[in-house]
Amino acid sequence: MEELNQIVADNLTNLRKSKKITQQELAEKIGYSDKSISKWELGKAIPSVENLKHFADFYGVSVDSLLKEGGANVTVSEIKKNGNRSNQIVITAMAATFIFLVAVVIYINSIINDSDFTKSWICFIWAVPIMSLVSSILIRLFWKRCTALYVLSSITVWTTVLAFFLHFYFVIEPGQNIWFVFLVAFPVQVMIILFSKLK
């Protein structure tokens, strides 16, 4: 029983420290006295099942992980990993938003400074493949190989070809149909699919 007390004590201490809070702050957050928390973290007593459940809910872990030796270490690394992942998603979203903001600035600038700004909308079309390309690069850096990388790579290929087609059709040579540029995207798409199948 003493060994279980110490396992629970170590796990509770590690989880609290991973949150960077004191025993006093923890006591205020979960409604126990700091003396009780100190007693549990020193292994002098073991929390009741109900109290263990409160701790598990507070830390976002299972009761089982509180009872296993080193259970908190796995949980802490999982918490950090999830925290990093959410940061990486936010960074990717910020990059995509920044590219859209640049497109808006270019569009507004053309309205203010260009007498013929009717074709400026094309900057929003080009923003899509650029956003998906930057997102693909960031996803490759953050998560290596994943389904989202291949999906975004495909979106990059097809939106680039579409942007080129629309730019040529409406801006460079109005009315000139160059539909055959879409044929370039097919072999590239096949290569992306085959690359995704590599082990």
C-alpha positions as CSV (number, residue, x, y, z in Angstrom):
1,M,0.0,0.0,0.0
2,E,2.9,2.3,0.8
3,E,4.2,1.7,-2.7
4,L,0.9,2.7,-4.3
5,N,0.8,5.9,-2.1
6,Q,4.2,6.9,-3.5
7,I,3.2,6.2,-7.1
8,V,0.1,8.3,-6.7
9,A,2.1,11.0,-4.9
10,D,4.7,11.1,-7.7
11,N,2.1,11.3,-10.4
12,L,0.1,14.1,-8.7
13,T,3.3,16.1,-8.1
14,N,4.5,15.7,-11.7
15,L,1.1,16.7,-13.1
16,R,0.9,19.7,-10.9
17,K,4.4,20.8,-11.8
18,S,3.6,20.3,-15.5
19,K,0.8,22.8,-15.1
20,K,3.3,25.2,-13.3
21,I,1.0,25.8,-10.3
22,T,1.7,25.7,-6.6
23,Q,-0.1,23.4,-4.1
24,Q,-2.0,26.5,-2.9
25,E,-3.2,27.4,-6.4
26,L,-4.2,23.8,-7.0
27,A,-6.1,23.7,-3.8
28,E,-8.0,26.9,-4.8
29,K,-8.8,25.5,-8.2
30,I,-10.1,22.1,-7.2
31,G,-11.5,22.9,-3.7
32,Y,-9.3,21.0,-1.4
33,S,-7.0,22.3,1.3
34,D,-3.3,22.8,0.5
35,K,-2.6,20.6,3.5
36,S,-4.5,17.7,2.0
37,I,-2.7,18.1,-1.3
38,S,0.7,18.3,0.4
39,K,-0.2,15.1,2.3
40,W,-1.2,13.3,-0.9
41,E,1.9,14.5,-2.8
42,L,4.2,13.4,0.0
43,G,2.6,9.9,-0.1
44,K,1.4,10.1,3.6
45,A,-2.1,9.3,2.5
46,I,-3.8,8.3,-0.7
47,P,-6.8,10.2,-2.1
48,S,-10.2,8.5,-2.2
49,V,-11.5,7.3,-5.5
50,E,-13.7,10.3,-5.7
51,N,-10.7,12.6,-5.1
52,L,-8.7,10.7,-7.7
53,K,-11.5,11.3,-10.1
54,H,-11.4,15.0,-9.4
55,F,-7.7,15.1,-10.1
56,A,-8.1,13.1,-13.2
57,D,-10.8,15.4,-14.6
58,F,-8.7,18.5,-13.6
59,Y,-5.6,17.3,-15.4
60,G,-7.4,15.7,-18.3
61,V,-6.1,12.2,-17.6
62,S,-7.5,8.8,-16.7
63,V,-7.7,7.7,-13.1
64,D,-5.7,4.6,-14.2
65,S,-2.7,6.8,-15.2
66,L,-2.6,8.2,-11.7
67,L,-2.2,4.7,-10.3
68,K,0.5,3.5,-12.7
69,E,4.2,4.1,-12.0
70,G,5.3,6.8,-14.4
71,G,1.8,7.3,-15.6
72,A,2.0,11.1,-15.2
73,N,5.2,11.2,-17.3
74,V,3.4,9.8,-20.3
75,T,0.5,12.1,-19.7
76,V,2.7,15.2,-19.4
77,S,4.5,14.4,-22.7
78,E,1.0,13.9,-24.3
79,I,-0.2,17.2,-22.9
80,K,2.9,19.0,-24.3
81,K,2.5,17.2,-27.6
82,N,-1.1,18.3,-27.9
83,G,-0.1,21.8,-26.9
84,N,2.5,21.9,-29.6
85,R,0.1,20.6,-32.1
86,S,-2.5,23.3,-31.4
87,N,0.3,25.9,-31.7
88,Q,1.3,24.5,-35.0
89,I,-2.3,24.6,-36.3
90,V,-2.5,28.3,-35.2
91,I,0.8,29.1,-36.9
92,T,-0.4,27.5,-40.2
93,A,-3.7,29.4,-40.0
94,M,-1.9,32.6,-39.3
95,A,0.4,32.1,-42.3
96,A,-2.7,31.5,-44.6
97,T,-4.4,34.5,-43.2
98,F,-1.4,36.7,-43.8
99,I,-1.3,35.6,-47.4
100,F,-5.0,36.5,-47.8
101,L,-4.2,39.9,-46.1
102,V,-1.5,40.6,-48.7
103,A,-4.0,39.8,-51.5
104,V,-6.5,42.3,-49.9
105,V,-3.7,45.0,-49.7
106,I,-2.8,44.4,-53.3
107,Y,-6.4,44.7,-54.3
108,I,-7.0,47.9,-52.4
109,N,-3.8,49.3,-53.7
110,S,-4.8,48.7,-57.2
111,I,-8.2,50.3,-56.6
112,I,-6.5,53.4,-55.2
113,N,-3.7,53.7,-57.7
114,D,-4.8,52.0,-60.9
115,S,-7.4,53.5,-63.2
116,D,-8.2,50.0,-64.6
117,F,-8.5,47.9,-61.5
118,T,-11.3,45.6,-62.9
119,K,-8.8,42.7,-63.3
120,S,-7.3,43.1,-59.8
121,W,-9.6,40.3,-58.5
122,I,-7.1,37.8,-59.9
123,C,-4.8,38.4,-56.8
124,F,-7.4,36.6,-54.7
125,I,-7.3,33.6,-57.2
126,W,-3.5,33.5,-56.9
127,A,-3.8,33.7,-53.1
128,V,-5.4,30.2,-52.9
129,P,-2.5,28.2,-54.4
130,I,0.0,30.3,-52.4
131,M,-1.9,29.7,-49.2
132,S,-2.1,25.9,-49.8
133,L,1.6,25.8,-50.8
134,V,2.7,27.6,-47.6
135,S,0.3,25.4,-45.5
136,S,1.8,22.3,-47.2
137,I,5.3,23.4,-46.3
138,L,4.4,24.1,-42.7
139,I,2.6,20.8,-42.3
140,R,5.6,19.0,-43.8
141,L,7.8,20.8,-41.2
142,F,5.5,20.1,-38.3
143,W,4.0,16.7,-39.0
144,K,6.3,15.2,-41.7
145,R,4.0,12.9,-43.7
146,C,0.3,13.0,-43.1
147,T,-2.9,12.9,-45.2
148,A,-3.4,16.7,-44.9
149,L,0.0,17.2,-46.6
150,Y,-1.1,15.2,-49.7
151,V,-4.5,16.8,-49.8
152,L,-3.0,20.3,-49.6
153,S,-0.4,19.3,-52.2
154,S,-3.2,18.3,-54.6
155,I,-5.1,21.5,-53.9
156,T,-1.9,23.5,-54.6
157,V,-1.4,21.8,-58.0
158,W,-5.0,22.2,-59.2
159,T,-5.5,25.7,-57.9
160,T,-2.2,26.8,-59.5
161,V,-3.2,25.5,-62.8
162,L,-6.7,27.1,-62.4
163,A,-5.2,30.4,-61.4
164,F,-2.9,30.3,-64.4
165,F,-5.8,29.5,-66.7
166,L,-8.0,32.3,-65.3
167,H,-5.2,34.8,-65.3
168,F,-4.5,34.0,-69.0
169,Y,-8.2,33.9,-70.0
170,F,-9.3,37.1,-68.3
171,V,-6.1,39.2,-67.9
172,I,-3.4,38.4,-70.5
173,E,-5.3,37.2,-73.5
174,P,-9.1,37.7,-72.8
175,G,-11.2,35.0,-74.4
176,Q,-8.2,32.8,-75.3
177,N,-9.1,29.3,-74.1
178,I,-6.1,27.3,-72.9
179,W,-7.9,24.4,-71.3
180,F,-5.0,22.1,-72.1
181,V,-3.0,23.5,-69.2
182,F,-5.1,21.3,-67.0
183,L,-3.4,18.2,-68.6
184,V,-0.2,19.2,-66.7
185,A,-2.0,18.7,-63.4
186,F,-2.9,15.0,-64.1
187,P,0.6,13.5,-64.0
188,V,1.6,15.7,-61.1
189,Q,-1.5,14.5,-59.2
190,V,-0.6,10.8,-60.0
191,M,2.9,11.5,-58.6
192,I,1.4,12.9,-55.4
193,I,-0.8,9.8,-55.0
194,L,2.1,7.4,-55.7
195,F,4.3,9.4,-53.3
196,S,1.6,9.1,-50.6
197,K,1.8,5.3,-51.0
198,L,5.5,5.1,-50.2
199,K,6.4,3.5,-46.9
